[in-house]
Amino acid sequence: MIQPGLVSVTFRKLTPVEIAAAVKKAGLKSIEWGGDVHVPHGDLARAREVRELTLEHGLVTAAYGSYYRAGQSESAGPAFERVLETAVELGAPTIRVWPGGAGSDAVDEEGRWKIIHDLRRIAGQAARAGVSISTEFHGGTLTDTNESAGKLLVEVDHPNVFTCWQPHNGEETGECAAGLREVLPRVSNIHVFHWWPTSAERHPLAAGAERWAQFWPLLKQAPGDRHALLEFVQGDTVDAFLRDAATLRQWLA
């Protein structure tokens, strides 16, 4: 089953209470809480508070959207132990992490394996706490291309490492679908938006109906449950979010 939700960093200027209220009003079911503003890494009191308000609104936490970068953050911060502690207090089933801090073309073999070894390490640490790891599917990391993203999961080869998925900016629909097939057995949550052709050009989600119609049949074949999370909306407005939420609910019905 795919449940509809929101990535909280869509509204960095809103409080967690305001975000939870908007998600409930929109008829969505879940929230990926961000680790930069809404639930800062290491702020365990805030994590407990947000966990409670999420439940009070009849919602679930889909993920903890951390800004831990594998291969970098353990020395530069935040330390994964603090990220994991926060996710546990938040009640997050998975932690989104960034696979490095540069695109695959800019990372040499040694740098790539440094990231891989760190992903294995944190995956083991998270597994002991009953939490999984989900890599961000994004430019400027080792998941910036379909080939590199698929290869990374094979290289990491850890049962507790999954990947989020979203269409790469500017990538044709057929290429996105091919990349999705490559990682489909390991897909955790989905970040949903319609930006075209760049992230600066946001459109109503309904305008991407033809594009997303190629993805949903594949995603619905994936084993297990996951969340389809709206991420950023046109004009950064709650009204645009409510409009896109109605579209998302219709697509998943």
C-alpha positions as CSV (number, residue, x, y, z in Angstrom):
1,M,0.0,0.0,0.0
2,I,1.1,3.6,-0.7
3,Q,0.1,6.2,1.8
4,P,0.0,9.9,0.8
5,G,2.0,12.4,2.9
6,L,4.2,15.5,3.0
7,V,7.9,16.2,3.4
8,S,8.0,18.8,6.1
9,V,10.8,20.9,4.6
10,T,8.2,21.9,2.0
11,F,7.2,24.5,4.6
12,R,10.4,25.4,6.6
13,K,8.7,28.6,7.8
14,L,5.8,26.8,9.4
15,T,5.8,25.2,12.9
16,P,5.3,21.5,13.3
17,V,1.9,22.2,14.7
18,E,0.9,24.2,11.6
19,I,2.3,21.5,9.3
20,A,0.5,18.7,11.1
21,A,-2.8,20.6,10.9
22,A,-2.3,21.3,7.2
23,V,-1.6,17.6,6.5
24,K,-4.7,16.6,8.4
25,K,-6.8,19.2,6.6
26,A,-5.4,17.9,3.2
27,G,-6.5,14.4,4.0
28,L,-3.0,13.0,3.9
29,K,-1.7,10.3,6.3
30,S,2.0,10.9,7.0
31,I,4.9,13.3,7.4
32,E,8.7,13.0,6.7
33,W,10.0,15.3,9.4
34,G,13.1,17.3,8.4
35,G,16.2,17.4,10.6
36,D,17.3,20.9,9.8
37,V,14.4,23.0,11.2
38,H,11.4,21.0,12.5
39,V,13.3,18.2,14.4
40,P,16.9,19.3,14.6
41,H,19.5,16.5,14.9
42,G,20.1,15.8,18.6
43,D,17.1,17.7,19.9
44,L,15.4,14.7,21.7
45,A,12.9,16.8,23.5
46,R,11.7,18.3,20.2
47,A,11.6,14.9,18.6
48,R,9.3,13.6,21.4
49,E,7.1,16.6,21.2
50,V,6.7,16.2,17.4
51,R,6.1,12.5,17.7
52,E,3.2,13.2,20.1
53,L,1.6,16.0,18.0
54,T,1.9,13.8,14.9
55,L,-0.1,11.0,16.7
56,E,-2.6,13.6,18.1
57,H,-3.4,14.6,14.6
58,G,-4.0,11.0,13.6
59,L,-0.9,10.9,11.4
60,V,2.2,8.8,11.3
61,T,5.9,9.7,10.8
62,A,7.0,8.3,7.4
63,A,10.7,9.1,7.9
64,Y,13.3,11.3,9.5
65,G,14.7,13.5,6.8
66,S,18.3,13.9,8.1
67,Y,21.1,15.8,6.6
68,Y,23.7,13.1,7.4
69,R,26.0,12.7,4.4
70,A,27.6,9.3,4.3
71,G,31.4,9.5,4.1
72,Q,31.5,13.1,5.5
73,S,29.2,13.8,8.4
74,E,30.7,11.6,11.0
75,S,33.8,13.9,11.1
76,A,32.1,17.1,10.0
77,G,28.7,16.6,11.8
78,P,26.1,15.6,12.5
79,A,27.4,12.4,14.1
80,F,25.1,9.5,13.1
81,E,24.6,8.4,16.7
82,R,22.8,11.7,17.4
83,V,20.8,11.4,14.2
84,L,19.7,7.9,15.1
85,E,18.8,8.8,18.7
86,T,16.6,11.6,17.3
87,A,14.9,9.3,14.8
88,V,14.1,6.8,17.6
89,E,12.6,9.4,19.8
90,L,10.6,10.7,16.8
91,G,9.3,7.2,16.0
92,A,10.6,7.2,12.5
93,P,10.8,3.9,10.7
94,T,13.6,5.0,8.4
95,I,16.3,7.7,8.2
96,R,16.9,9.5,4.9
97,V,20.6,10.1,4.4
98,W,22.6,11.6,1.6
99,P,25.1,9.3,-0.2
100,G,28.0,11.7,-0.2
101,G,28.3,15.3,-1.1
102,A,29.2,15.3,-4.8
103,G,27.9,13.8,-8.0
104,S,29.1,10.4,-9.2
105,D,31.3,11.8,-11.9
106,A,33.2,13.9,-9.3
107,V,33.9,11.0,-6.9
108,D,36.8,8.7,-7.4
109,E,36.8,5.0,-6.5
110,E,38.4,5.6,-3.1
111,G,35.8,8.3,-2.3
112,R,32.9,6.1,-3.5
113,W,34.0,3.2,-1.3
114,K,34.4,5.5,1.7
115,I,30.7,6.4,1.3
116,I,29.8,2.7,0.8
117,H,31.6,1.6,3.9
118,D,29.9,4.4,6.0
119,L,26.5,3.4,4.6
120,R,27.1,-0.2,5.8
121,R,28.3,1.0,9.2
122,I,25.3,3.2,9.9
123,A,22.9,0.6,8.4
124,G,24.1,-1.9,11.0
125,Q,23.9,0.6,13.8
126,A,20.3,1.6,12.7
127,A,19.2,-2.0,12.4
128,R,20.0,-2.6,16.1
129,A,17.6,0.2,16.9
130,G,14.9,-1.2,14.5
131,V,15.3,1.6,12.0
132,S,16.2,1.4,8.3
133,I,18.4,3.7,6.1
134,S,17.0,5.3,2.9
135,T,19.4,7.1,0.6
136,E,18.2,10.4,-0.9
137,F,17.7,10.1,-4.7
138,H,19.2,13.4,-5.8
139,G,21.7,15.3,-7.8
140,G,25.0,16.1,-6.3
141,T,25.3,12.6,-4.7
142,L,26.0,9.0,-5.8
143,T,22.3,8.7,-6.8
144,D,22.5,11.5,-9.4
145,T,22.2,9.0,-12.2
146,N,20.1,5.8,-12.6
147,E,23.3,3.8,-13.3
148,S,25.1,5.1,-10.2
149,A,22.1,4.7,-8.0
150,G,21.5,1.1,-9.0
151,K,25.2,0.3,-8.7
152,L,25.3,1.8,-5.2
153,L,22.7,-0.5,-3.8
154,V,24.6,-3.5,-5.3
155,E,27.9,-2.3,-3.8
156,V,26.5,-1.5,-0.4
157,D,24.8,-4.9,-0.4
158,H,23.1,-4.5,3.0
159,P,19.6,-5.6,3.9
160,N,18.9,-2.5,5.9
161,V,19.7,0.0,3.1
162,F,17.0,1.2,0.8
163,T,16.5,4.2,-1.4
164,C,14.0,7.0,-1.7
165,W,12.9,7.6,-5.3
166,Q,12.0,10.7,-7.3
167,P,12.3,11.6,-11.0
168,H,15.6,13.3,-11.7
169,N,15.2,16.9,-12.7
170,G,15.1,17.3,-16.5
171,E,15.2,13.5,-17.2
172,E,12.7,12.2,-19.7
173,T,9.9,10.1,-18.4
174,G,11.1,6.9,-20.1
175,E,14.5,7.3,-18.6
176,C,13.0,7.9,-15.1
177,A,10.9,4.8,-15.4
178,A,13.9,2.7,-16.5
179,G,15.8,4.0,-13.4
180,L,12.9,3.2,-11.2
181,R,12.8,-0.4,-12.4
182,E,16.5,-0.7,-11.6
183,V,16.0,0.1,-7.9
184,L,12.4,-0.9,-7.5
185,P,12.9,-3.8,-5.0
186,R,14.8,-1.4,-2.7
187,V,12.5,1.6,-2.9
188,S,11.3,3.0,0.4
189,N,9.4,6.3,0.1
190,I,8.7,8.4,-2.9
191,H,9.1,12.2,-3.2
192,V,6.3,13.6,-5.4
193,F,6.4,16.8,-7.3
194,H,6.1,18.1,-10.9
195,W,9.1,20.4,-11.7
196,W,10.0,20.7,-15.4
197,P,12.5,21.0,-16.7
198,T,14.4,22.3,-13.7
199,S,13.6,22.5,-10.0
200,A,13.1,26.3,-10.4
201,E,10.1,25.7,-12.6
202,R,7.3,24.2,-10.3
203,H,3.9,23.3,-11.7
204,P,0.7,22.1,-10.3
205,L,1.0,18.4,-9.6
206,A,-2.0,17.7,-11.9
207,A,0.1,19.0,-14.8
208,G,2.4,16.0,-14.4
209,A,-0.4,13.4,-14.6
210,E,0.9,11.9,-17.9
211,R,4.4,11.6,-16.5
212,W,3.4,10.1,-13.1
213,A,1.0,7.7,-14.8
214,Q,4.2,5.9,-16.0
215,F,5.5,5.5,-12.5
216,W,2.5,4.5,-10.3
217,P,2.0,1.0,-11.9
218,L,5.7,0.2,-11.2
219,L,5.6,1.6,-7.7
220,K,2.5,-0.4,-6.9
221,Q,4.3,-3.6,-7.8
222,A,7.0,-3.0,-5.3
223,P,6.9,-5.3,-2.2
224,G,5.8,-3.8,1.1
225,D,4.3,-0.5,2.1
226,R,5.6,3.0,1.5
227,H,4.7,6.7,1.5
228,A,4.3,9.1,-1.4
229,L,5.3,12.4,0.0
230,L,4.7,15.8,-1.6
231,E,7.9,17.8,-1.7
232,F,7.7,21.5,-2.3
233,V,4.8,23.1,-4.1
234,Q,4.2,26.0,-6.5
235,G,4.8,29.3,-4.7
236,D,5.4,27.6,-1.4
237,T,1.8,28.2,-0.4
238,V,-0.5,26.1,1.7
239,D,-3.3,26.6,-0.9
240,A,-1.0,25.0,-3.6
241,F,-0.3,22.2,-1.2
242,L,-4.0,21.5,-0.6
243,R,-4.6,21.5,-4.3
244,D,-1.7,19.0,-5.0
245,A,-2.7,16.9,-2.1
246,A,-6.2,16.4,-3.6
247,T,-4.4,15.4,-6.9
248,L,-2.2,12.9,-5.1
249,R,-5.1,11.3,-3.2
250,Q,-7.0,10.9,-6.5
251,W,-3.9,9.2,-8.1
252,L,-3.6,6.8,-5.2
253,A,-7.3,6.0,-4.8
